[in-house]
Structures are given as structure tokens and as C-alpha cells.
Amino acid sequence: MKKIIYGCAYYDEYMPYERIDKDIEMMKKAGINTVRIAESTWSTHQPKEDVFDFSSVIKVMDRMEEAGIDVIIGTPTYAIPYWLAEKYPDILADTDHGKNIYGARQLMDITDPDYLKASETIIRKLMEVTAHRKCVIGFQADNETKYYDAASDRIQKHFVQYLKEKFHDDLKAMNEAYGLAYWSNRLSDWDVFPDVRGSINGSLKAEFDRFRRSLVTQFLAWQADLIREYKRDDQFITHNFDFEWRGYSYGIQPQVNHFEASKAFTIAGCDIYHPSQDQLTGTEIAFCGDVTRSLKQDNYLVMETQAHGFPNWLPFDGQLKLQAFSHLASGANGVCYWHWHSIHNSAETYWRILGHDFEENRVYDEVMETGNLLKKYGPHLVNLKKKNHAAILVSNDALSSLNQFPVDLDSSFRPSFFYNDAVRWMYDAFYRLNIECDFITPETEDISGYRIIAVPALYVSDENTPKRLDAFVKDGGVLIASFKTAYADENTKVWPDRKPHILHRTFGMHYNDFTFPVNTGLKGKYCQDEQAETFMELLKPDTAEVLVRYDHPSWGKYAAVTANHYGKGYAMYIGSLIPQDLLMKLLEDSAMHADIELPAERFPVIIRKGTNDNGKKICYVLNYSSGPSSWRSPSFEAHDLLQEKTIAPDTEITLEPWSCLILEY
């Protein structure tokens, strides 16, 4: 890309009165150079099956083109009009929880033939009036697409066909793979297959999740192919992938395999929403950004993020600018807000830059400050490239399977710890240490370029994955794995041998038992009265060194953390959820074994680096604190972009609260 996209979603259709000229004037003043339109208003563009009205889209394109503001067109297929649901009621998804009732968005079955036919029609009609326009720089296919828990008879019939192909029509092999003999679930006829929603078999249900994720991949690829029929070579196609939601963007998305689905697009995109005010740490910005950058190992677009949303998301002074530069520090080439103005009714009344009075406000002022900085310094920051030495291995299959067999499951059947908790526990420690990470999957072909690979709770995988990780360590890599790694095969069938499967040799330890830590301390390297948390495997060292042991009358003879020199490499296994401060100290040791030099700073000072188009290094120094923080500059001269001054080597600098520094050298 030639510039940083700085934009917002814009809905002229929602305005209570005509004001597009005023909006454009304010956008230009604020440095907004791009708007995203059309993706939320299908019922406006097609009020009846045989009636189309793109006048609002054409009007916005005309005015934006005159003003020199770029436009991204979103296909409006994620929110269906009522006439479509009324005429074709099967479009409303039959889900894990029953039949949907019209009203909300994302309530359809993305495999329904009538939905697909109607979607193709609106996409083609929209492309006919937009693709040729000079102002249109790209397209967003659908919006935060997932499988929406759809489990119709048609989807389940396709699932059975998928299983027949996977097992080469061998019903016996399928029964064995999923252990269907249990509780008389064994099947004797492909044509008589029970509704998966009622299954007690976690292996089969995890496979159904995997299958439904593949439906999302197919659906998005289908939309992208339609767009390609119309788009110019200079226009991109993207999608705004979202993440597991816990009141904000939190973890790996359960209903989409981002790594597979992103292959259909020319550039990866995402939506990132995060806590604000005193809860702003930058972790979600970095996590979601690192995941999205890793999809194509390239720059990406933040298609949606907050300027202001819920009342507790009103940013403190400085936070909006800090957030924008944090996105760029992870490799984003664009930051787009949801959205330009508050709407005056319905579900998202408070998400905005401008409030209900449409006047300039403190959020707008900081958007303007940031936009004008990006206009000036964007050429130094666009296309930031990273070469990270650490990677975190994640897996949608492990997510589904571990959610079927939760770490903290007890007789109450009310677990509270799931796969993404393990992922974030490990990622957050890397983040706070300023170890930048890529994300990889078991399908990533080349892992040889990394010095550290961290593996949180890889509960399931095929046999090739632990073999590759074993070879990685033999060849000199550093491997860090947590509890519940290499426990079951790709069908969520527990391996009938020592745990962790194959990797017990790599880690130089094994275990037979696990339990919950109650009044169980930790003693050993770096320990200071810490307690084991949530889950504990009782590790038995073979060739491994014990770094941390349980402090308990019965469990004291077992290890909690071990480390093993293996081949040319080093392998650490963490058998319990340990406090993050202790985890960080152990990761520091691992970085030393991997010959990774860590900056002296720790959170709340966050360091993110890369190389720009001119071959110069860019270093972002981000202060995620309500108080001042100190930072010492590198041992060489650097240029402070925002202050336009030279910083001498080894200079002690005070960072103001919620501020950032950008160095070029």
C-alpha cells in the first residue's frame, strides 16, 4: 500500500437529516481518508425482491470521489431483509439452540440455497454500480462471518457425506475413531445418522465444529470469487475477521479457521475491540493484530475498532492516539473506526466518533490529531515488516476439543477455564516481556525460522505435529508447552501411551495423573510463595531438570515445571497454570536459551519493531500507564518522528501517561 488507511464506517442511510457535505468537511479536517459503506443496509438497497435502489451508495461515492476520500464497499449479506426471511423461512438458521426468529443480524444459514441465490443477486447488483468507480479501493466480503451455530438437517446431511469421504466410506473406521461404542452410540448405517446436537460424544461434536468452520471458508471464498469477476487489479478484497468475544476481542475465534478462510482474500482484515480507560493494556490490540498479520505473514487492515463505544470505553486523553499507533506497531496498514457518527436508535446507538449532536468533541479532536500525524508521517510507517523469532502455535481443533473436555471440569459440570484462557495466559506473558510473536498452526509448513515455539494446551493434533516439534528441538529450537498438550489425536481420541504423546522424550518427563490444586504451593526456581492454579499434572522427570515442584504433603514429590536439554535444543514443560509473574521469569530463561536479547523494559512500556519501505528500522515505544514511565534509548542515534528531533544514544526519556514515541534509525 502507498499510504496508511485512516477511516471509518459511514452510513448516510442512518442520518436524521441531510449533512453529507458537513461530514466530508469534518472528515477532511480530521485526516480521515477512507470510508466503508454498504455492508449493513441490504434492506435499503433491495426493499423488495425485484426492486433495487443504490441511490445512497452512489450519492456517497459521488461526494467522496469529489472530496478525494477513498471508499471500501462491503457486501451486505450478513443482515438479511425481512421480505427474504418471510418468503424463504428456511434461511433462518436452525441452530444448536433452536430456530432463529427474524430481527437480529447473522441469524441465517449460510448454506441455504435461497439465501445464497439472493446473496449472489445483491452482490452482483452492488458490484455493477461500484466496482468501476475511481474512489473504490477495495471490497469487504460479508461481515464477521461465522457459522452462527447453524445445524439444520441439510448441514447434518452434508456432515455425514463429509465423514464418508474422510473415512473412505468405512463406517467401522469412523466408529473406532470417535469411540462410538460408548453408551451404545455405535452406528451401523450411514443413512441413519442421529442429530449431532444430541450427541454425548465430544469427539464427534468437535468434528462437527471443524466441519462447520469449513462451511465458513467455502462461503467466504464463494463471495470473494464473485467480487473477483468485477474488481480491478488495483482493488483489494478483505474480510473483517473477529475473535472470541468476552465483552471485547479476547481469543482465537471458535467458529472460523482464520488461517484457512483468509486464503480467499488479497489482504487480511480484522475487527479489534478492547477494554479502555484504566483497563487499557494494549494486549488485545497486539494479540489480535499479531494473529491477523500471521494469516498471510503480511500487513493487514483493522476494518473496525472503537473510537468510543460503551460508556466505559470513552478513552482517556492520549489513549485514542496510543491505540492507533499500537495497531500500526503490529503491522496494520489501516485503522478504521466503527463508526463516524452515533445513530439515534436501535442496537448500536453509542458507537461513534461524533455524538448525537454531530458536533466536534474530545474524541473527534484526538481522531483529528492522530489523522494529521498519520498524514504527515504515514509514509514512514506504512508496510512495516517484521521478522519475529518467537511463535505461538494455535489450533481451532484443539479449541473445540478442549472445550468439549475442559481443563477444570468437575462433577458440577460448570467449567470456567477454556482453550483461549491458556492461549492468552501464555501470549500475555510474552507481550509483557516485549517478546514479539507470530502465530502458527499445525499446518504451517516451515517453522525452522523460529527460535522459540510456545504451545498452549494443544490437546489434539495428528501424529505429525509432535514429531515436527520434536525435530524442531533436536535441531536447536526452544520449545515451551503447557499442560494438556499432545494428549489426543486429530479425532479427539486419547493416545494410549505415555503423555505427552511422543513429546515425553523431548521434554524428558512423563505423567500419569492430574488433579486440581487445592492449597498447593510452588517451590523452586524464582518461586516466592506462589500457588498452583486451576489444574495440575503430576510430572515425573526422566532426563529433565525440575525447575518448579509442588509444595504439598501428597504432591510434593512431583514436578510442576521441567526443562530438558534435548539434541541441540531446549524443551520446557509447564504442568500447571502458574502465576504470570513466575511464567514470565521462566520465559526469560527460555529466551536466553534461544539467544533472544530482551529489552530492559517490561509492561507497561511496550516495544514493537519493524522495517519500513525505506529499509529503516521503526521502533514504537508505547506507555500503557496512567503515570509517567521511563525508557532508555538505544546505544545509537535515532530520529524521533513525532517530535522531529534526534535522540542521542543511551538517553533516559520520560514517557507521559498514555503516550507513544516512534523512532526511525
Secondary structure by P-SEA (a helix, b strand, c coil): ccbbbbbbbbbccccccccaaaaaaaaaaacccbbbcccccccccccccccccaaaaaaaaaaaaaacbbbbbbcccccccaaaaaacccccccccccccccccccccccccaaaaaaaaaaaaaaaaacccccccccccccccccccccccaaaaaaaaaaaaaaacccaaaaaaaacccccccccccccccccccccccaaaaaaaaaaaaaaaaaaaaaaaaaaaacccccbbbbbbcccccccccccccccccccccccccccccbbbbbbccccccaaaaaaaaaaaaacccbbbbccbbbcccccccccccaaaaaaaaaaaaacccccccccccccccccccccccccccccccaaaaaaaaaaaaaaacccccccccccccbbbbbbaaaaaaaaaccccccccccccccaaaaaaaaaaaaaaacbbbbbbcccccccccccbbbbcccccccaaaaaaaaaaaaabbbbbbcccccccccccccccccccccccccccccccbbbbbccccccccccccccccccccccccccccccbbbbcccccccccbbbbbcccbbbbbbcccccaaaaaaaaaaaaaaaccccccccccbbbbbbcccccbbbbbbbbcccbbbbbbcccbbbbbcccccccccbbbbbbcccccccccc
